[in-house]
């Protein structure tokens, strides 16, 4: 039940923000909005306010904003043309199409910033374990040592230490360490071991044979610093999403890593149980992913609409109705295939048969 509720809250908020982006920009340009729906399929509830029907529909896997003249511009009455989507210049239609993903990116930035402002729990760079015979043991690093810097670069988090050491396999590294009231320096050569990167690909990594103490500290950032870090985090997650998709297409990583609604429900429930900060970070991650996915040049997605609008802008005319219809059908098949495959992966994970 927790997973279902968490899924509905997380996905519901992200879909609402996405569609609200389209809605607000369209309204700003004077377009008549016929329907604003959260979910697809038959409506659960609906209420008409002014010229727009607001509805909640049964299938919670998306939503839509239906604008006058968006799909059938030739049927728009002459007196309604000033409020038609199709009557807008290409640049404004592109802004409306892009507004949904942009809204998701903005939401992610605000969610991450809220976490940075309120306090982010991070693991301290304090040694909790030294493996016998390891490079760290051979130079005299001890349990309880606090790593202050790596090659002169100041650090405070264990994750920063790990990343820096992994890049220095086989190379001489200078560590500055606090032990009690003393500051010590150690020269150490991380040994090269086989590991996996963020995408699950095998790579050589530097290791010095230490483990963390598991102590955490809460870091709080000022307004501008926290906002800047949130923008950087959003950009990095978007980049990781694009790289992952590219590697799936080329076969460098398995498409079995693709997850669907069941995985999102499981992870949202886990995030909700582990605290508000983790839930906000998870929502931010999914929001970025939703924004990136919607910018893919698949006809039924915002990215597909942007592609057709770009073609129209170059050719000075819309692609023919037949081309648009065929592309939408192909796009729907592609999207449906991806969704079915993601569902399949989710089910295999539940039953523990995914390899």
N, C-alpha and C positions, 0 to 999 in steps of 0.2 A: 504493500500500500504506500509506503514511504517513497519507493521508486516511482510509482505512478504519479503521486502528488508532486514530487520534485520535478519530474519530467514535464508535467502540465504547466507548472509555474515557470520553469526555465524557458521552455520552448514558446509558451504563450507570451511571455514578456519580449523575447527576441523577435517573434513574428510581428507582434504589435508595433514595436519600434521600427522594424523594417517597412511595414506597410504605411506607418505614419509618416515616414520619410517621403514616400511617393505622394501621399495624400497632401501633405503640407505644401510641397513645392508645386504640385498641380493646382491647388487652391490659390497659391500665390500668383500663378499665371492666369487665373480666371477660368480654369477648366471645370466643367460640371462633373461632379463625382456621383455616379449612379449607385454604386455599391461599395461598401467597405466591409470586407469579410475576414475574420480570423478563422482559418480552417477552410477545407474544401467540402464539396458535396452538399447534401440536404442541410437546411438550416435547423439549428436547435432553437434559437430565439432570434427575433429580428425586430428592429424599431426604425421607423422612418422619421428623420429629423430634417426639416427643410427639404432639399432636393435629393438627399442621400439616404439610402437604406443601410443601416449598420446591422451586421449579422454575425452570429457565432454559429459555425457549421461543425458537422460531426467529425470530420477527418482532420485531426490537429497536426498536420504535416506541412503546413504552409498557410498562405492567405493570398488575398488579391484586392486590388483597388480597380474597379471597373469605371473607366472614364468615357464620357460621351465621345463617340467618333474614333475610339481607339482601334476597334476591330472592324467596324463597318462604316467608314467615313462617308461612303456614298449614300447612306440612309439618313444622314443628319439633315434635319429640316433647315432651309435657308436662314430662318430667324435665329436658329441655335448655333450657327457656324462660329460666331465670336467666342462661344464657350466650348468649342470642340477641341479635343486633343490634336486632331489631324490638321487643324487650322494654324497651329503654332509653328514657328520656324523650327528647323531641325535642331538648332542649338538648345532651344528651350525643351524640346521633347527629349533630347539626350540628358539634360539636367534632371528631368523627372524620372527617367529610367535609371539614372545613376544614384538617385536620392536614397533608395532603399538600402543598397550596400553601404553607402556613405553613412547613413544613420546607424548601421550596425557597427561600423568602425568608431564612430563618435561614442556610442554607448560603451564599447569595449574600453576606450580611453578613459571615460569617466569612472567605470567600474574599477579598473586597475589603479587609477589615481586615488579613488576612495580608500583602497587598501593601503597604498603608500602613505596617504595622509593619516589614516587612523592607526597604522602600525603593522609592520610586516614581520612575522616570526621567521627568523633565519638561524640556521645552525652555525655556531661559532667555530672558528678555525682553531680548535683546541684538540690536541692529540689525546685519544682515549685508548689507543692500542698501537703497539709497535711489534710487528712480526719478527720473530727470531731469524737472523740471517739476512734480513732485508737491508737495502741501502741505508734506510733511516737508522736501523740498529747499529750498523757498522760505523756511522759517524757520531753516534752518541745521543741521538734524539730520544727523548723520554716521554712516558705518559704524563700528561698534565702540561706539556709545553704548549704555549700559544704562538702560532705562526703569525708574525707581524707583516712580513713582506717576502716576495719571491723575485729575485733579481732586481731589487729596489722598488718593485711595484707593491704598494701597500695593499693589504687585504684584511678583511674582518670575517668573511664568511667561508665556510668549509667548501662550498661549491666553487668559489673563486680559486681556492687552493687546488682543488681537483683539476679544474680546467687548465690552469697554468702548468701544472706538473705533467699532465697528459701530453702537452705539446712539446715537452722537453726531453723525451726519451732518448737516452744515449748522450745527452749534452750536460755540461757542467752547470749546476744551478746553485745560486747563493741564497740561503734561507736566513732570515733574521727571526730569532725566537726569543720570547719572553719566558724566563723560568724563575718563578718567585719574584725577587726584586731585580734580577739581573737580565740583561739583554745579551744574547749570544748569537754568534754567526756560524753557520755550517755550510761547507761546500759538499754537494752531493750530486751524484750522477744517477738519475732515475733509470731503472732497468726497463727494457722494452718488453712489453707483454701484449699478447693478442687480446683485443677487446672489441666492442661494438660501439658505433657512433649513434647519434640521435635517431638515425633512420634504420638502425638494425644491421648496418653493413659492417663487415669485419674490417678492422684497422689496427695498426700498431699504436700503442699508448704507453706513455711513461708512467711508471709506478715507483713509489719509494717505500711501500710497505707499512703505511700507517692507516689507522681507522679513527673516525671522529669520536669525541666524548659523548655526543648526543645532547649537549647543552644548547639551549636556544636563547636568543635575545631578541627583543622587539625593536625594530628600527622604524623610526618615524621621520618623514620627510616634510619639508616646507612646501608651500603651495606650488611655486614654480618648478622646484626640483621634482616633486612628486608627479606633476603633470608631464614634465619632460620625460621622466622614466616610463610613464604610462604610454606615451607616444612611441618611444623606442620599443617597448614590449609588444605593442600592437603591430608595429612594423615587422618585428622579428617573427611573431607568430604567423603573420600573413606570408612572409617569405618561406617559412618552414612548410606551410600548407602548399604553396606553389611548387616548391622543390619536391615534396613528397608525391604530389600528383604527377609531376614529370617523371620521377623515378618509377612510379607504378606503371606509367605508359611505356617506358623503355624496358621494364622488367627488372630493374635494379633492386627493387624491393617488392615483396609480395603484395598483391591486391587484397590478401586476407587481412591486412592491417586496416582495411576500410571498415568503418563502423556505422551502424544505423541507429534507429530510435531506441532499440533495446539497450545498446551499449550506453547511449546518452542517458537513459533512465537510470541505469545502474550507477554510472559515474556521478550523476547529479545527486542521487540518494547518498552516496558515499561522501560527496563534498558537503552536503547539507548536515550530515551527522558530525563532520569534523570541524564545523564552525562557520560563522558568517563570512569570514575572510576567504576561506577556501571556496565557499559557494560563489562569492563574487568573482574570484579569479577564474573559476570554471565557467561561469556565465560569460565572462569576457572572452575566454578562449573560444567558446562555441559561437559567440557573436562574430568574432573575426572570421572563423571558419565559414559561417553562413554568408558573410559579406563576400569572401573570396569565391566561394562556390557559385554565388549568384552572378559574379562577373565573368564566369566562363562563357565562351562564345557558343553556347548551345541555344538554339532559337527560342525555346520556351522560357529561358531565364533572362534576367536583366541584361546580361552580357550579350545574348543573342539579339535582343532589341537594339542595344547600342551598336552592334555590328551592322544591322540593317539600316539604322539611321545614318551611320557613317557612310555606307554605300550610297544612300540617298543623297547625302550631302555632296559627295563627289560627282555622282552622275546627274544630279539635279532632278531626279525623279525616283519614285518608289519602285522597288522590284515588283514584277507583275504579281497579281493576286495568286496565280497558280504557283509561282515560285515560293511565295510566302506560305501558302497552305502546305505544300510539300515539305518545306523546311520545318514547319511547326510539327508535322507528323513525325519526321525523322528525329527532331529534337525530343519529342515526347517519348519515342521509343528508346532513345539513348538514356533519358532521365529515368524512365521506368526500369530499364535494365540495371542501371546503377543502384536504384533503390531496392530492387529484388536481390541483387548480389549482396548489398549491405545487410539486408534482413537475413539472408542465408548465413553470412558470417556471424551475425549476432546469435542465431540459433545454434550454430556449431560451437560457439564459445560457451553458451549456456550448458550444452551437453558435453563440453570438454573434448570435442573431437577435432578442433582446429589445430593444425600443425604449424 
